[in-house]
Amino acid sequence: MSEVQEREVVIIGGGAAGLTAAMYAVRYGLNSVLLTEGAPGGQTATAATIENYPGFPDGVSGAELMARLTQQAENTGVEMESVRANAMERDGERWQLLTDGPSYSAAAVILCVGASPRRLKVPGEEELFGHGVSYCATCDGFFYRDRTIAIVGGGNTAIEEALYLADIAEKVYVIHRRDELRADAVLAQRVEDTDNLEVIWDSVVTQVNGDDLIESVTLHNQKTGEDSTLKLEGLFVSIGFEPNTEFVADLLELEDGFIVTDQRMATSQPGIFAAGDVRVTPLRQITTAVGDGAIAADSAHKYVSERR
Ligand code: NAP
């Protein structure tokens, strides 16, 4: 039988919420570990510039902010394991966690597993992923210097990424399904002020075309009903995120896939807490994720202390 590690608290997910929860857990003197699939940093690490995180008057790149937070966690004494959590089940008063490494037995678990980029789910998208289709502008934007590209979506992420890409590419189309952006007004204004950015309104991508590399997308205008072809060399998809809750779907109360919590970050199961983008919340930001992480660790501390 594989090794089982006993912990008071296991935190799953190495983004802003998880790193914060893990730091607080250490400071509360809890025997804890942070499980993070791959390097810590989460979604934030892929953001080009963050202008609304307090304390950085000139903004900060997502990579730098998360490198600093990871360093701070390490300095605090957070123990991190690079493993993927696959399943969770109750074991008496405790929770058993199965991973692709060791198994864990925990009195409390804090889920900070965030969300993954939503797919368009149209023909050609999967086949041309990595061949012109991307879900991360800051990761792949560099490859499109002086090219013609498009980004799908009208939210804050899409528009921030479009503005970032406009500095690199020759021409950037924003393909949005409505006639109004969802993004904050300050970002929408910047789109208007950027010469090589053009919004294609009321339109959805119905097909991604190309053999080995992307060549064009087929667009459907939802108002006029017309179909058209847009030639391009890269397509960035930025249409929101889906919560990474598959492995707890049978265990916890969810709403649209997101974990339902109370204001103490407690889920529908005793001893399981959730923080950050993965939970039902009115605002998904780094500021709210770190706040959630701190509250979740405080709740886990109380929960564990009462049972010692
Ligand atoms: P989001 O706000 O949910 O926006 C998703 C965008 O994609 C929307 O414009 C939506 O269209 C569109 N969309 C969704 N499904 C689609 C589909 N199947 N086909 C075509 N278009 C589709 O997601 P997000 O921009 O990633 O932001 C996530 C959260 O993080 C938000 O709360 C956001 O405010 C926050 N955030 C904040 C900042 C900041 O404050 N600087 C930066 C990044 C993210 P509709 O508009 O028609 O729904």
Boltz pocket constraint, residues with backbone or C-beta under 6 A from the ligand:
constraints:
  - pocket:
      binder: B
      contacts: [[A, 51], [A, 52], [A, 118], [A, 119], [A, 120], [A, 152], [A, 153], [A, 154], [A, 155], [A, 156], [A, 157], [A, 158], [A, 160], [A, 175], [A, 177], [A, 178], [A, 180], [A, 181], [A, 182], [A, 183], [A, 203], [A, 204], [A, 238], [A, 239], [A, 240], [A, 241], [A, 282], [A, 283], [A, 284], [A, 285]]
      max_distance: 6.0
